[in-house]
């Protein structure tokens, strides 16, 4: 896996938080998980998802005992978001199982690319960030949309997939345009205009894949 996508400080935090994630059967997904797989950009977030419910206060207590700088950013009944030594950490109860192979790496359970892909489609459909579009673009250079669609059906159910809404979201860049540019790994830099052009050119075929 591409360990260079994460900073040395980030890996120091991983070493401390990995046992907490394991305790809750949590899986690392999101941009960092994808970057570990394909090595396209650097990432600074640790986003964990678990099928289990958990005590938010107990997780916060466990984090406070790591001996690291802890700053709470947000919390709710089913999630905790914090900054740990400057690394963003989140743990969510997520009712949709991971169905592709999970990779064990440096104490982490890392979601498979197809599972990450379906979550990126959902993120884009909810006014995704520039990073979400770029991540999905990179995924689609490796995995066809029909494979992602099958994953979405398994996880979310066919009735929850609104192909028209997703199609509109795939070419809605007004919010993402003002986002900051991600830091790419060497030789991986992408043009934002190229990413947008790809989705505009292929949106019909991508949406057809969702309805086929």
N, C-alpha and C positions, 0 to 999 in steps of 0.2 A: 504494500500500500504506500501511498505518497505521504510519508510523514512530514515532508518539507512544507506541506500546505499549512501546517500549524506551527506556531512559534515555540521556542524552547520553554518559555514561561507557560505557554498553554499546556505543553506536555507535563510540566510540573504540577499544574492544577489537575490534569487528567489522572495522574497517579494518586492524588488524594480523593477525588470525587468518584472514581471508578467503583470502589467498593459500595458506595451509597447507591449508585445506579444499579449495580448488580443486586443489591438487597431488595430493590423494588422491581426486579426483572425488566429494567428499562433498556430501551434500544436507542442508540444514537442514530438520528436521521438528519434531514436538513442539509444545508450547504457544506458543513464540515464533513459529514459522512460522504457526500458525493465527491468532494475534493480529495478525500482519502482514496477513493476508488479510481478517479480519472486524472487527478493532478492538474487541473486546469487553472485554479486560482488559490489564493490564500484565504483563510477563513479564521474568524476569531470567536465563534459561538459554539457552545456545546448544548445541543437541543435533544433532550431525551424524552421518550414516549413509552408509557407503560399501560398495559390493559388493566392493571390493578388500581384500586383506590388506595390512597395513602393519607397519613396524617400530615398536613402541611406544617404544623408546628413542630412535629418530630423531625421532619426533613430539615427545617430551619435550624433546629437544635443540633442536629448532626453536622450540618455545614459549619455552624459556629465553633465546633470543636476541632476543626481541621488545622487550626493554627495559621490560617490565611486571612487576608483582609477581606471581610464580607460586607457587602452593601446590598440590602434588599431593594429590588426595583419594583416588584409587584407580586401579589399573591391573591389567590382565590380558593374556592372550595376544591378545585381540581388541578391547581397548578401553582408552581413557585418559579419566580424569575429573580435572579440575583447576579451581582457582579462579584467574582471571586478572584482576587489579585488582578483585577482588570479584565478578566475573561468572563464573558456573559454565559451564565448557566441557566438552563430552564428544564423543568421536569413537569410533564403534562400527563394526566390520565387521558388516554386516547382509546376509544372503544373499537378501533378498527385494527384487526390483527395484521402483522407482517407476514406475507405469504411467500416471498422469495427468500432465498438462502441468506442467513445472517452470518457474518464473518466475525470471528473473535480476534481482536487485535489490541494489544497493549492493555489488557484488562477490560476492554470495551466490547459490547455487542453492537456491531455496525450493520445497519439495514442494507439490504441489497439495492442495486441501482434501480430496478423496476419499481420497487416499493417507494423509493425516494421520488421517482418520476411521477407516480400518481399523486403524491403529496404536492409536488411542484405544480401540476396541472390545477389542483385545487387552490393553491396559493395564488397562481396567476389569475384564476377566475374570481378571486377576491381582491382584485387590484394589487397584483404582485409588485414587488420591488424590481429594480433593474437586475439585481442578482438573481431573482427568481427566473426572469426571462432568459438571462444568460445561461443559467444552469440547465433550464429546459432545452434551450438550443443545443447545448453540448450533449445532453442526453440523446436528443433526436438524431444526432450524427452517428449514434451508436446503436440505438434501439428504435425500431419502428413504432409508430403510434398505435397500430393494432395490438401490439404486445402490451403497451401501457393501458389501453382500453380494457383488455382482459383482466389485468390486475385491478383496475378500478372497479370493475363489475364484481370481482371476488370480494373486494374489501368493503365497498360502499353500497353495492346493489345497483342494478341497472336503472331502477326507477329514480335514483338520486342524481343521475348524470344528465345535465341539461346541455346538450350539444350546441344549441344556438347561443346560449349564454357564454359557454366556453369559447366558442368561435369569436364572438365579439370581444371577449377579454384578451384573446391572443393577439389582437391588433389594436388594443387600447394602450397607448404608451404615455398618455398625458401625465400620469403620476410618476411613472418610472423615469421619464426624461430628466427630471430634476434630481434624481438620486445620484449619490456619489459613485464613481467608477470603482469597481473592485480591483484589488491588487492581484495581477495575474502572476503565475509562475513563469519562469524563463521560457520563452518561445511559445507561449500560449495566448498572448494578447489578442483580443478580439475587438473589432470595431462595433460600437453600439449600432451604427447605421446598418451594418451588415446583418446583425441579429434581427433588427426590425424588418429589414428587407426580406429576410428568410420567412418570417411569419406572415408578412403580407402576401408573399408569393405562394405560400403553401397552405394558407388557412383553409381553403376549400377542401383540399385532400385530407388535411388533419381532422376537420369536422366530419367528413365522410367516414373516416375511420371510427369515429365515435358513434356513428349511427348504423354502421354496417352490422 
